[in-house]
Structures are given as structure tokens and as C-alpha cells.
């Protein structure tokens, strides 16, 4: 082989070495940025909160491409052009890929369960709100039945209505006759509460398909990310070999 060809091969080798080093540095940078993003996402932890867990799982899955690209860049070129101190880092990172794969697989059932928990939580909140409002109406009915005068009845009823249009009672009627009108007077309030609860329940039912759609999307994304992490782990056996370390 002539000297010009040798010089050309040496320049190509040196150029490739510099390019690989640049790619690896970029990979380390992406991994650090992904780690910072993960810390900002998960701190403070609000475990057992289905809404926080569901949104966090979605955010993690949607950010998976960044660390995957970072891992590929870091492991690019395998053993070539490595510094001595980099070997332990690579061994740790190859096990990180396996850990990440297992975590992503564990997130799949958690994502589906949380989508169901969120829907059930909304229905429970609606029922609780409805029960509390109806209990207040029942309490008002008991207080009205215990009044001793028409004026007291009128005052208590107007205070309960707050800013609504006050109800003008026929004060010429005896108090027992006025108290007999209590169910009719409170019927609109009960009807409004039940209507609000029905609208809220219908809205929750309409939102359920969207929750399920996001759960399926993020579950599939987590599965794909886990498979890719396992593939990277399998392809980096060289970093775990004692002969390399």
C-alpha cells in the first residue's frame, strides 16, 4: 500500500475517532438532560394519587425517545476509542437499560388501573357532592318544620336561598298550612341538584373513552420502550464482560 493511501486511511480513522467521541458526548448529555427532566417530573412524589400517577406515566412514556437515543449514542462504537475510566460507566449504563425496561413494563398495568381509578373517583366525587347538597336541603327542611312563626319561616327560607330571588309567602295563612308547602318549596332545589349530578355523570362517562385511549397509547408506548431497552441491553454484552473491564 502506498504512503498516500496510508495517510488517507489514517486521516479517515482520526476523523472517525473524533466523530465517535462527539456522538458519545452528545449521548451523555442527552442522558443527563433526561435525568434532570425525570427529577423535575417526579418531585414531589404524590404516590397513591391516581391523577398524578396517570399523568406522570404519560409524561415518562412520551419522553422515552430521548434516553433511548442517548443510550445508542453512548454505546456507539462499542470498545473502540474508550477511555479507561469509561468502562465502569458503561457497565452501569447497560444495567440501567435493563432496569428501565422492567420499570416500563411495570407501568403498563398501573396506567390501565389508574385510568379506571380516575373514572371511579370522578363518579364518587359527584355522588358525594350530590349527597352533601341533598343533606343540606334535608337539614333546611327540618329547620323550617321547627320554626315557630311565619316571619321566622320566611327569614330562614330567604337566608337559605342566598342571592336567589326570595320567595314571597302568603303570611295570611296559618303556620301549619305554610309548613305543608315545604316539600313543594324545596322541590326545585332538589331537582337542580339531581340535574347537576346527572350532567356531571354524563360528562364523566363521555371522558372515559378518552382516558382509555390515552391509557392504551401510553401502555403501547411503554411496551415499545421496554422492548428497545431490552434490545440495547442484549446488544451491550461486551460492556458487562470481565475481559472488557
VMD Tcl script that draws the C-alpha trace (Angstrom):
set ca {
  {0.00 0.00 0.00}
  {1.38 3.37 -0.97}
  {2.10 6.15 1.51}
  {-0.68 8.46 0.19}
  {-3.22 5.71 0.75}
  {-1.89 5.11 4.25}
  {-2.13 8.81 5.01}
  {-5.67 8.85 3.71}
  {-6.67 5.89 5.89}
  {-5.05 7.50 8.93}
  {-6.93 10.75 8.36}
  {-10.19 8.81 7.95}
  {-9.50 6.89 11.16}
  {-8.72 10.10 13.07}
  {-11.83 11.79 11.72}
  {-13.99 8.80 12.68}
  {-12.47 8.79 16.15}
  {-13.32 12.44 16.70}
  {-16.83 11.94 15.33}
  {-17.50 8.96 17.59}
  {-16.26 10.90 20.61}
  {-18.58 13.79 19.74}
  {-21.54 11.44 19.33}
  {-20.84 9.83 22.71}
  {-20.54 13.18 24.48}
  {-23.87 14.16 22.99}
  {-25.33 10.87 24.24}
  {-24.10 11.53 27.78}
  {-25.63 14.99 27.57}
  {-28.99 13.62 26.49}
  {-28.98 11.12 29.35}
  {-28.21 13.85 31.87}
  {-30.95 16.07 30.46}
  {-33.39 13.15 30.62}
  {-32.42 12.54 34.24}
  {-32.98 16.19 35.16}
  {-36.33 16.16 33.37}
  {-37.34 13.00 35.24}
  {-36.42 14.54 38.58}
  {-38.45 17.67 37.85}
  {-41.35 15.49 36.79}
  {-41.45 13.18 39.82}
  {-40.57 15.63 42.61}
  {-42.54 15.99 44.79}
  {-43.85 12.44 44.77}
  {-47.61 12.02 45.13}
  {-47.93 8.28 45.17}
  {-51.40 6.76 45.54}
  {-52.82 9.79 43.71}
  {-54.28 8.24 40.55}
  {-54.41 11.51 38.61}
  {-50.75 12.35 39.36}
  {-49.62 8.79 38.65}
  {-51.55 8.64 35.36}
  {-50.16 11.96 34.11}
  {-46.64 11.10 35.27}
  {-46.72 7.76 33.45}
  {-47.81 9.52 30.27}
  {-45.08 12.13 30.63}
  {-42.42 9.45 31.21}
  {-43.50 7.39 28.21}
  {-43.59 10.42 25.93}
  {-40.01 11.29 26.98}
  {-38.62 7.79 26.35}
  {-37.11 8.61 22.90}
  {-34.56 10.99 24.45}
  {-32.82 8.47 26.76}
  {-33.07 5.76 24.07}
  {-31.18 7.97 21.63}
  {-28.74 8.85 24.40}
  {-28.01 5.18 25.15}
  {-27.42 4.38 21.48}
  {-25.03 7.32 21.17}
  {-23.11 6.40 24.32}
  {-22.66 2.75 23.27}
  {-21.82 3.68 19.68}
  {-18.60 2.06 18.50}
  {-18.52 -0.45 21.38}
  {-14.97 -0.73 22.80}
  {-13.25 1.47 20.25}
  {-11.74 4.80 21.35}
  {-12.75 4.40 25.01}
  {-11.05 5.96 27.98}
  {-10.07 3.66 30.87}
  {-12.44 5.27 33.37}
  {-15.36 4.96 30.97}
  {-15.61 1.20 31.30}
  {-17.33 1.23 34.70}
  {-19.75 3.90 33.50}
  {-20.70 1.77 30.51}
  {-21.24 -1.28 32.71}
  {-23.56 0.72 34.94}
  {-25.46 2.17 31.99}
  {-26.05 -1.23 30.42}
  {-27.76 -2.37 33.63}
  {-29.72 0.88 33.68}
  {-31.24 -0.08 30.34}
  {-32.45 -3.37 31.83}
  {-33.86 -1.58 34.89}
  {-35.61 0.94 32.67}
  {-37.16 -1.88 30.64}
  {-38.54 -3.53 33.78}
  {-39.89 -0.21 35.07}
  {-41.67 0.47 31.77}
  {-43.24 -2.98 31.83}
  {-44.45 -2.35 35.39}
  {-46.02 0.95 34.32}
  {-48.35 -0.74 31.82}
  {-50.83 -2.31 34.30}
  {-50.51 0.74 36.57}
  {-51.51 3.00 33.69}
  {-54.63 0.97 32.89}
  {-55.64 0.66 36.55}
  {-55.21 4.39 37.15}
  {-57.42 5.27 34.17}
  {-60.18 3.18 35.79}
  {-59.49 4.69 39.22}
  {-59.75 8.22 37.83}
  {-63.17 7.50 36.33}
  {-64.42 5.85 39.53}
  {-63.03 8.74 41.57}
  {-64.97 11.27 39.50}
  {-68.20 9.29 39.90}
  {-67.56 9.04 43.65}
  {-66.95 12.80 43.91}
  {-70.16 13.51 42.02}
  {-72.16 11.20 44.29}
  {-70.56 12.70 47.39}
  {-71.33 16.24 46.21}
  {-74.91 15.28 45.43}
  {-75.34 13.63 48.82}
  {-73.93 16.66 50.65}
  {-76.20 19.10 48.82}
  {-79.27 16.94 49.37}
  {-78.33 16.64 53.04}
  {-78.28 20.45 53.29}
  {-81.73 20.61 51.74}
  {-82.94 17.99 54.20}
  {-81.42 19.97 57.06}
  {-83.20 23.10 55.85}
  {-86.48 21.20 55.68}
  {-86.07 20.09 59.30}
  {-85.26 23.65 60.40}
  {-88.31 25.01 58.59}
  {-90.52 22.43 60.28}
  {-89.18 23.58 63.65}
  {-89.98 27.30 63.14}
  {-92.50 28.91 65.46}
  {-93.62 31.87 63.36}
  {-94.26 32.85 59.76}
  {-91.64 35.60 59.95}
  {-89.01 33.16 61.20}
  {-90.01 30.75 58.44}
  {-89.67 33.48 55.80}
  {-86.32 34.69 57.15}
  {-84.84 31.19 57.30}
  {-86.04 30.40 53.79}
  {-84.58 33.62 52.34}
  {-81.20 33.04 54.03}
  {-81.08 29.58 52.53}
  {-81.74 30.99 49.08}
  {-78.72 33.35 49.37}
  {-78.69 35.58 46.27}
  {-81.62 33.91 44.58}
  {-84.98 35.59 44.20}
  {-86.71 35.43 47.60}
  {-89.98 33.52 47.84}
  {-92.91 35.62 48.99}
  {-95.14 33.63 51.33}
  {-98.79 34.30 51.97}
  {-98.46 35.46 55.57}
  {-102.22 35.46 55.99}
  {-102.18 31.67 56.12}
  {-101.64 29.86 59.41}
  {-98.17 28.44 60.07}
  {-99.24 24.75 59.68}
  {-100.54 25.49 56.17}
  {-97.28 27.23 55.26}
  {-95.23 24.31 56.60}
  {-97.29 21.98 54.43}
  {-95.80 23.77 51.40}
  {-92.20 22.89 52.40}
  {-91.84 19.89 50.03}
  {-93.09 22.00 47.11}
  {-90.84 24.93 48.06}
  {-87.74 22.74 48.24}
  {-88.56 20.58 45.22}
  {-86.81 22.94 42.71}
  {-83.61 22.83 44.80}
  {-83.62 19.04 44.90}
  {-84.36 18.88 41.18}
  {-81.48 21.27 40.40}
  {-79.04 19.21 42.48}
  {-80.07 15.98 40.79}
  {-79.85 17.61 37.35}
  {-76.34 18.93 38.06}
  {-75.25 15.49 39.24}
  {-76.72 13.86 36.12}
  {-74.90 16.31 33.83}
  {-71.63 15.71 35.69}
  {-72.06 11.93 35.44}
  {-72.75 12.16 31.71}
  {-69.63 14.28 31.29}
  {-67.58 11.72 33.22}
  {-68.97 8.94 31.01}
  {-68.04 10.93 27.90}
  {-64.50 11.43 29.20}
  {-63.97 7.73 29.93}
  {-63.16 6.74 26.29}
  {-60.53 9.48 26.20}
  {-58.95 8.14 29.38}
  {-58.95 4.61 27.97}
  {-57.46 5.84 24.68}
  {-54.58 7.57 26.48}
  {-54.04 4.52 28.69}
  {-53.76 2.26 25.63}
  {-51.46 4.72 23.85}
  {-49.12 5.09 26.82}
  {-49.20 1.35 27.55}
  {-48.16 0.54 24.00}
  {-45.51 3.26 24.18}
  {-44.17 1.77 27.40}
  {-44.11 -1.69 25.82}
  {-42.21 -0.45 22.77}
  {-39.77 1.44 25.00}
  {-39.23 -1.67 27.15}
  {-38.53 -3.84 24.10}
  {-36.00 -1.31 22.78}
  {-34.30 -1.08 26.18}
  {-34.03 -4.86 26.33}
  {-32.59 -4.89 22.85}
  {-29.97 -2.33 23.86}
  {-29.17 -4.38 26.97}
  {-28.72 -7.52 24.89}
  {-26.52 -5.70 22.39}
  {-24.18 -4.38 25.08}
  {-22.95 -7.71 26.48}
  {-19.45 -6.56 25.68}
  {-19.74 -3.82 28.33}
  {-20.59 -6.41 31.01}
  {-17.80 -8.86 30.22}
  {-14.98 -9.14 32.75}
  {-12.48 -9.25 29.93}
  {-13.57 -5.77 28.90}
  {-13.44 -4.41 32.43}
}
mol new
graphics top color blue
foreach p $ca { graphics top sphere $p radius 0.5 }
foreach p [lrange $ca 0 end-1] q [lrange $ca 1 end] { graphics top cylinder $p $q radius 0.2 }
display resetview
